Amino acid sequence: MYGEMVLFSGNANPALARAIGQSLGQPLAPAQVGRFSDGESRVELQQNVRGRDVFLIQPTSAPGNDNLMELLIMAEACKRSSAGRITAVIPYFGYARQDRKVAPRAPITSRLVADLIQAAGVERVLTMDLHAGQIQGFFNIPVDNLYARGLFFHVLREDVAANPENTVIVSPDAGGVERARGYASLLKCGLAIIDKRRPQANETEVMHIVGDVKGKRAVLIDDMIDTAGTITKGARALVEHGATSVYACATHAVLSGPAIDRLNASSFEKVLVTDSIPLSAPGQACTKLRVISVAPLFAEAIRSIHFNDSISRLFLTSRTR
């Protein structure tokens, strides 16, 4: 058992960090996390951490390099200040899409980030909906990967419970089938897959729907929405194949570039996301977005880690197949 719990936040998502603290009944510890005049990150912890159980709440969303560096420096400061244990709470794990070598001389950046986090002194990682499950194996320390599935389930159930046979869960690609199958099992709905093919270079991508969506509400499931190009094309294809309405559930609202304009112009009736990444002012301009807070889930996970309790109950709904 370590000493008392101490929560610190960087600049990536202080609103979420405060909400987690409120759920725990634990205020954030004071710290100065800013910049030197030349732009280098500057961190000064203003609370004693010797022997304490320290949790650093810092998603590595945009600007990813700055937020990652803040996390590493906060961990280093805790290590040099004799913290009892250091847990990095990373609601959104950046660089997760570079999880394998896809071309000659290409890096596996998520492995590099894992090495950096461990070298900085982090002894445990708590994250959510990793883009690729194998990233857990890049670490030599415990990694708890939470799922937003249970949070979305409670919202979707309101619309689906009465007539689950009229709803179909859709994976936007073959790689997301396992994730979509979990939702379909929980909601007792059908499952469909979008098969994307480009006949040859410079030709328009063709989307085939594997499964029956005609006359049904379609719910597209993904781990993130970045530029929203793929997911909005998928929504259009579902409508063209007879879906009566289209929803989307995506844990991480990256929403870069033209994402908001694309969502506003899309066929989606509703887009469910979480606050793992803070929505900027333009993000609020999309009336189709509904944001669900992950703070209570992370608070419960942090509480369980601190008291050495099992957190497996937090995974139960996400393990349903």
LOFIVEX-129416 format. One record per atom (N, C-alpha, C): residue in one letter; x, y, z. Coordinates in steps of 0.001 Angstrom, whole numbers, plus 500000, padded with zeros to 6 digits. Layout:
! residues N
aXYZ ...
This chain:
! residues 321
m500850498797500000 m500000500000500000 m500879501245500000 y500607502129499084 y501382503360499001 y500739504427499879 g501379505589499919 g500858506681500722 g499598507271500108 e499238508428500571 e497995509047500122 e498020509348498628 m496829509443498067 m496678509715496635 m496964511187496345 v497687511418495257 v497968512783494794 v497675512829493296 l496884513805492874 l496533513976491460 l497184515239490911 f497854515102489784 f498393516258489065 f497810516275487654 s497709517475487087 s497246517613485706 s498202518496484932 g498423518109483659 g499132518985482754 g498143519914482072 n498543520471480950 n497697521438480249 n496828520826479159 a496903519488478982 a496190518870477863 a494681518915478035 n494188518556479224 n492737518516479456 n492448518767480934 p492716519981481413 p492514520263482843 p491065520135483289 a490117520382482393 a488704520257482770 a488373518813483123 l488862517866482327 l488639516452482637 l489340516070483931 a490561516562484133 a491295516259485360 a490533516756486590 r489980517963486490 r489200518487487622 r487951517645487864 a487299517209486779 a486099516384486920 a486429515039487563 i487580514461487210 i488016513217487842 i488259513446489325 g488920514553489643 g489160514886491044 g487872515069491824 q486900515723491215 q485606515911491887 q484911514580492123 s484985513670491152 s484378512345491327 s485046511567492451 l486332511821492647 l487081511139493700 l486991511869495044 g486494513105495016 g486542513921496219 g487970514312496560 q488796514446495527 q490226514706495705 q490630515881494816 p490981517022495379 p491370518163494544 p492708517911493855 l492910518574492740 l494193518472492052 l495282519148492876 a496436518515492928 a497569519106493636 a498130520268492811 p498614521307493482 p499139522467492741 p500445522140492026 a500560522648490826 a501786522484490043 a501830523583488999 q503025524026488702 q503219524971487607 q503684524187486388 v502858524177485364 v503204523485484122 v503058524512483006 g504175525003482527 g504128526064481526 g505299525988480573 r505779527145480149 r506853527216479155 r507908528223479598 f509160527914479276 f510212528906479380 f510099529850478187 s510843530909478200 s510730531915477138 s511107531357475771 d511930530293475746 d512312529716474459 d511364528609474011 g510299528379474759 g509305527393474365 g509451526042475010 e510547525793475742 e510715524509476413 e509714524370477558 s509283523134477802 s508321522883478885 s508965523114480246 r508175523674481141 r508650523959482497 r507659523372483497 v508149522553484426 v507289521905485414 v507861522106486804 e507010522483487726 e507402522579489137 e506242522075489988 l506438520943490646 l505422520382491531 l505424521155492837 q504244521523493316 q504155522369494512 q503494521640495682 q503577520309495645 q503084519514496768 q504023518333496989 n504237517993498236 n505106516880498590 n504550515576498019 v505425514785497344 v504991513506496781 v505786512330497346 r506656512571498304 r507492511493498834 r506626510355499392 g506799509181498813 g506050508015499252 g504595508001498839 r504131509032498129 r502709509134497758 r502397508309496506 d501103508040496328 d500606507346495142 d500166508416494142 v501006508709493163 v500821509857492275 v500158509429490968 f499153510196490564 f498463509974489292 f498608511240488447 l499214511100487270 l499423512218486352 l498381512132485246 i497444513071485223 i496334513032484261 i496690513917483073 q496970513264481936 q497460514023480784 q497271513232479493 p496171513468478753 p496081512871477414 p497137513477476506 t497608512709475547 t498638513222474639 t498013513599473293 s496928514350473382 s496237514876472201 s496962516133471722 a496464516726470643 a497112517900470060 a497135519078471041 p498273519798471107 p499540519519470426 p500262518338471081 g500315517217470368 g500775515969470947 g502185516006471485 n503105516639470775 n504492516670471234 n504620517448472539 d503941518583472631 d504000519389473855 d503384518639475030 n502223518023474802 n501549517340475905 n502300516095476350 l502905515389475403 l503725514238475769 l504935514675476583 m505565515755476169 m506750516238476887 m506382516672478303 e505235517326478462 e504782517700479809 e504627516470480699 l504016515415480135 l503820514185480898 l505156513591481331 l506116513531480405 l507423512954480716 l508141513758481795 i508062515071481701 i508759515907482683 i508080515824484043 m506747515760484082 m506050515598485356 m506435514274486010 a506531513215485201 a506929511920485749 a508352511966486282 e509243512594485549 e510633512719485991 e510711513502487303 a509927514575487411 a509923515363488645 a509435514527489828 c508405513715489597 c507893512848490667 c508914511800491073 k509585511212490082 k510594510189490374 k511730510773491208 r512206511940490828 r513304512568491564 r512867513092492932 s511549513200493124 s511024513642494416 s510586512465495277 s510990511238494887 s510767510018495683 s509299509652495825 a508518509821494764 a507121509376494797 a507072507869495027 g506049507417495758 g505917505986496026 g505608505195494776 r504684505690493963 r504324505066492689 r503816506157491763 i504126506019490489 i503698507004489487 i502844506297488450 t501587506738488321 t500672506198487314 t500341507297486315 a500564507025485046 a500195507971483992 a498771507670483544 v497878508639483724 v496491508508483300 v496378509227481957 i496286508448480875 i496344508987479514 i495029508642478814 p493979509443478998 p492681509111478383 p492765508913476873 y493588509718476200 y493837509528474770 y495328509330474574 f495702508167474034 f497104507821473838 f497513508195472426 g498274509276472293 g498721509739470987 g499755508822470358 y499949508961469074 y500864508149468269 y500447506682468214 a499218506374468643 a498781504977468683 a498574504392467288 r498386505237466280 r498148504711464935 r499427504239464259 q500569504618464824 q501848504133464285 q502305502950465140 d501532501859465038 d501730500708465918 d502441499541465242 r502787499675463985 r503468498607463267 r504207499232462082 k505137498458461528 k505920498946460400 k505147498700459120 v504675499763458489 v503815499623457308 v504554499902456013 a505815500329456106 a506605500626454906 a508079500505455271 p508937500299454269 p510374500247454568 p510850501524455246 r511678501358456251 r512290502483456986 r511262503335457726 a510095502756458027 a509072503467458800 a509232503135460285 p508963504077461170 p509112503828462609 p507872503179463205 i508034502574464361 i506898502133465178 i506853503098466360 t506232504238466120 t506333505353467061 t505656505068468388 s504575504301468383 s503903504020469652 s504810503220470580 r505688502374470037 r506652501659470871 r507671502635471458 l508102503591470657 l509038504611471142 l508412505398472289 v507144505793472130 v506459506546473182 v506352505709474453 a506054504415474310 a505994503531475476 a507335503491476198 d508428503404475435 d509756503383476044 d510058504688476777 l509669505815476174 l509913507114476794 l509151507242478123 i507900506801478124 i507073506901479331 i507679506081480457 q508154504887480131 q508768504050481165 q510092504637481636 a510894505155480713 a512186505741481079 a512015506946481993 a510886507646481875 a510633508830482698 a510276508457484135 g509979507183484394 g509687506753485759 g508267506291486002 v507432506280484967 v506046505819485133 v506045504316485405 e505240503901486384 e505189502491486777 e503872501815486413 r502911502587485948 r501630502017485545 r500962503010484602 v500204502493483633 v499502503349482680 v498017503002482714 l497196504035482735 l495742503886482655 l495279504679481445 t494663504012480485 t494261504680479258 t492884504187478838 m492442504591477644 m491107504205477179 m491107503974475674 d490480502867475266 d490277502551473852 d491518502818473006 l492582502082473298 l493776502159472465 l493420501818471017 h494035502521470102 h493752502277468687 h494103500841468298 a495140500299468903 a495548498920468640 a495884498247469968 g495258497115470224 g495441496438471500 g496868496009471762 q497654495753470685 q499015495280470901 q499913496311471557 i499468497571471615 i500286498603472256 i500499498279473728 q499552497592474355 q499750497170475738 q501021496340475876 g501325495548474871 g502520494710474901 g503804495467474660 f503719496746474274 f504920497556474099 f505496498003475437 f504698497881476483 f505130498288477819 f505591497075478617 n506527497296479533 n506941496281480488 n506391496586481879 i505363497399481931 i504674497765483166 i503185497511482959 p502388497450484036 p500945497221483858 p500288498342483062 v499421497946482130 v498637498896481333 v497172498490481425 d496341499366481958 d494900499127482046 d494227499936480942 n493587499233480023 n492927499874478882 n491418499843479096 l490855500964479515 l489415501055479740 l488684501171478401 y487363500979478459 y486547501054477251 y485373501997477475 a485063502785476444 a483906503684476508 a482617502965476163 r482719501689475807 r481553500936475342 r480394500984476333 g480709500803477610 g479646500832478611 g478955502179478692 l479717503271478515 l479135504615478556 l478199504828477370 f478640504434476179 f477798504574474992 f476583503647475066 f476780502479475657 f475692501494475752 f474476502083476457 h474711502799477543 h473591503338478310 h472824504392477512 v473513505112476633 v472845506111475800 v472111505438474643 l472783504514473980 l472174503831472839 l470977502985473251 r471050502415474438 r469987501522474893 r468634502224474914 e468638503541475184 e467389504297475219 e466674504246473870 d467459504267472784 d466868504252471443 d466664502840470903 v467462501900471397 v467484500564470810 v466628499556471555 a466469499737472879 a465866498708473735 a464524498201473214 a463675499107472742 a462323498697472342 a462341497783471120 n463220498103470147 n463235497326468899 n464681497070468453 p465409496196469156 p466793495940468764 p466923495350467372 e465869494667466907 e465938494071465580 e465935495119464474 n465582496368464822 n465569497446463834 n466856498264463845 t467858497798464589 t469143498498464672 t470258497552464253 v471236498078463543 v472398497287463157 v473666498066463519 i474613497374464162 i475893497969464508 i476839497767463324 v477574498816462958 v478387498779461741 v479848499086462069 s480729498226461589 s482164498503461661 s482587499229460394 p483347500327460508 p483742501081459307 p484800500386458469 d485412499321459018 d486413498562458272 d486591497205458932 a487368496341458287 a487556494986458811 a488280495000460157 g489168495985460368 g489934496035461606 g489100496337462839 g487927496915462647 g487097497287463791 g485978496319464089 v486017495140463462 v484914494187463614 v484760493728465061 e485865493428465725 e485768492944467101 e485117493983468003 r485489495251467812 r484897496320468610 r483391496407468353 a483000496374467081 a481586496470466727 a480806495256467215 r481428494081467165 r480746492865467617 r480402492956469103 g481268493586469881 g480986493756471302 g479740494595471541 y479588495679470777 y478382496507470880 y477147495722470458 a477262494998469349 a476121494239468842 a475670493198469861 s476632492573470546 s476287491571471553 s475592492208472745 l476100493352473191 l475487494043474334 l474063494492474021 l473870495035472824 l472578495613472454 l471647494603471786 k472180493386471551 k471390492323470906 k470902492763469517 c471828493383468793 c471514493889467451 c472271493093466393 g471948493365465139 g472681492778464041 g474014493473463840 l474858492891462980 l476193493412462719 l476411493533461221 a477027494634460796 a477388494826459392 a478798495394459321 i479410495260458166 i480783495714457955 i480852496483456650 i481593497587456661 i481832498331455430 i483150497841454831 d483075497336453627 d484248496840452909 d484648497889451883 k485789498544452137 k486236499624451254 k487262499089450261 r487058499424449015 r487992498985447987 r488211500101446979 r489473500233446553 r489814501180445486 r490250500344444278 p489442500305443207 p489749499437442073 p491168499600441558 q491628500836441443 q493006501107441050 q493339502551441402 a494584502882441258 a495038504213441655 a494227505305440966 n493928506363441717 n493219507546441225 n491753507300440918 e491231506150441329 e489811505898441157 e489104506018442491 t487845506432442448 t487068506653443658 t486912505358444445 e487041505473445778 e486886504315446647 e485447503819446613 v485279502523446502 v483955501904446465 v483686501248447810 m482505501484448357 m482154500925449656 m481042499897449498 h481335498667449886 h480348497597449885 h479900497351451318 i478634497135451528 i478096496860452854 i477885495357452992 v478568494749453930 v478401493323454204 v477432493207455382 g476211492830455090 g475178492768456122 g473941493538455680 d472859493361456404 d471570493965456037 d471339495250456826 v471278496385456144 v471018497662456808 v469734498318456302 k469113497732455318 k467932498345454718 k466784498441455732 g466221499660455852 g465098499885456759 g465470499899458219 k466782500006458545 k467230499955459928 k468030501198460319 r468091501428461622 r468981502453462152 r470386501853462200 a471365502520461598 a472742502039461572 a473591502851462550 v474406502154463336 v475273502813464316 v476718502467463977 l477459503425463450 l478863503241463112 l479714503337464382 i480614502373464574 i481438502317465776 i482902502467465396 d483601503416466035 d485035503573465795 d485692504069467071 d487023504000467123 d487716504458468328 d487977505954468295 m488025506543467095 m488270507989467010 m487700508557465726 i487461509863465756 i487139510616464537 i488221511666464377 d488993511553463314 d490073512513463072 d489590513569462083 t489797513358460798 t489317514340459811 t487875514059459409 a487320512932459851 a485928512536459602 a485655512146458161 g486695511991457345 g486480511626455953 g485909510229455791 t486548509251456417 t486111507860456271 t484730507637456859 i484498508180458047 i483238507877458734 i482051508557458055 t482244509753457495 t481134510413456794 t480843509738455452 k481885509232454793 k481653508447453573 k480885507177453900 g481231506577455040 g480520505382455472 g479055505664455741 a478773506795456374 a477383507166456648 a476600507336455352 r477234507968454372 r476553508166453075 r476275506824452400 a477239505912452480 a477037504589451870 a475909503830452554 l475798503958453878 l474725503273454610 l473354503801454195 v473240505116454044 v471976505704453606 v471642505231452187 e472655505186451326 e472437504729449951 e471991503268449900 h472361502498450932 h471969501087450995 h470686500880451806 g469996501975452121 g468670501852452696 g468536502067454181 a469591502469454887 a469473502744456318 a468548503942456531 t467666503838457522 t466711504926457771 t467353506087458511 s468342505807459353 s469085506852460066 s470447506293460433 v471398507192460673 v472762506762460967 v473280507509462191 y473779506751463160 y474447507295464333 y475932506947464237 a476743507599465071 a478152507229465203 a478538507274466669 c479401506352467062 c480000506370468399 c481508506306468221 a482219507290468730 a483679507310468643 a484224507865469947 t485122507128470570 t485623507526471888 t486364508852471841 h487282508975470893 h488182510131470883 h487824511104469759 a487425512308470139 a487034513327469159 a488257514168468793 v489107513610467919 v490291514351467476 v489864515572466675 l488975515374465717 l488329516451464953 l489324517465464404 s490238516974463584 s491222517869462983 s490786518283461582 g491402519337461074 g491145519793459707 g489673520063459447 p489108519466458387 p487724519761457988 p486679518919458717 a487040518291459832 a486141517333460484 a484774517927460814 i484745519102461418 i483474519689461849 i482579519984460654 d483148520566459592 d482349520851458397 d481796519567457791 r482604518535457786 r482152517255457229 r481034516643458066 l481146516719459379 l480101516169460240 l478802516958460083 n478922518275460011 n477722519104459847 n476998518802458538 a477764518471457507 a477176518211456188 a476843516735455984 s477087515916456978 s476965514463456819 s475536513979457001 s475366512663456813 s474064512016456980 s473795511612458428 f474711511905459324 f474532511486460715 f473385512229461385 e472626511493462153 e471596512098462993 e472181512487464344 k473111511668464848 k473714511911466150 k475121511315466150 v476077512023466766 v477451511544466882 v477846511591468358 l478059510418468946 l478427510327470355 l479938510258470490 v480511511134471317 v481944511137471595 v482136511329473098 t483370511217473560 t483664511459474971 t484532512708475110 d484794513070476358 d485651514227476641 d487092513816476923 s487536512672476371 s488937512271476531 s489865513310475929 i489381514005474907 i490083515131474288 i489185516351474440 p489729517491474888 p488868518669475032 p488406519178473681 l487123519490473578 l486599520056472339 l486873521550472315 s487471522003471239 s487716523434471088 s486414524126470727 a486454525443470664 a485252526209470334 a484613525783469014 p485415525524467944 p484784525069466702 p484052523746466889 g484558522880467790 g483903521611468021 g482499521777468553 q482280522834469324 q480958523064469880 q479964523484468796 a480484523863467612 a479606524327466533 a478880523190465836 c479245521962466138 c478575520814465522 c477422520383466414 t476208520658465968 t475027520355466781 t474741518865466863 k475388518071466022 k475160516621466025 k475967515917467115 l476951516604467678 l477806515992468691 l477105515922470045 r477228514782470703 r476819514639472098 r478016514103472865 v478461514858473857 v479679514515474587 v479321513821475899 i479933512663476127 i479728511885477342 i481026511914478140 s480951512221479415 s482159512347480225 s482685510986480659 v484002510845480565 v484666509622481040 v485191509798482461 a484954510966483063 a485511511246484385 a485095510219485440 p483802509861485558 p483437508877486591 p484119507528486401 l484287507092485150 l484929505810484886 l486403505859485276 f487097506921484897 f488505507040485273 f488660507201486782 a487748507921487401 a487816508086488857 a487701506743489563 e486776505907489096 e486599504587489712 e487827503716489487 a488425503806488300 a489638503034488022 a490795503501488902 i490954504809489056 i492018505353489908 i491809504920491355 r490575504989491823 r490279504562493193 r490654503095493396 s490306502265492432 s490604500839492548 s492103500572492530 i492826501268491661 i494275501104491612 i494902501530492937 h494448502654493473 h495021503174494713 h494821502212495883 f493638501615495952 f493336500716497069 f493631499247496741 n494338499023495636 n494718497667495227 n493505496753495056 d492403497313494569 d491215496522494255 d491244496127492780 s490524495076492445 s490419494665491052 s489601495689490266 i490040495962489051 i489250496849488191 i488581496051487072 s488583494725487211 s488010493893486150 s486525494162485946 r485835494606487001 r484402494892486851 r484167496027485857 l485160496878485654 l485029497972484702 l485167497495483267 f485649496268483086 f485809495712481751 f484690494750481384 l483790494426482303 l482843493355482069 l481995493572480822 t481425494785480688 t480577495021479522 t481376494985478236 s482636495412478285 s483420495454477069 s483932494076476675 r483874493099477551 r484331491764477196 r483204490904476633 t481991491427476703 t480884490664476163 t481035490513474656 r480880489317474166 r481013489071472724 r479730488470472172 
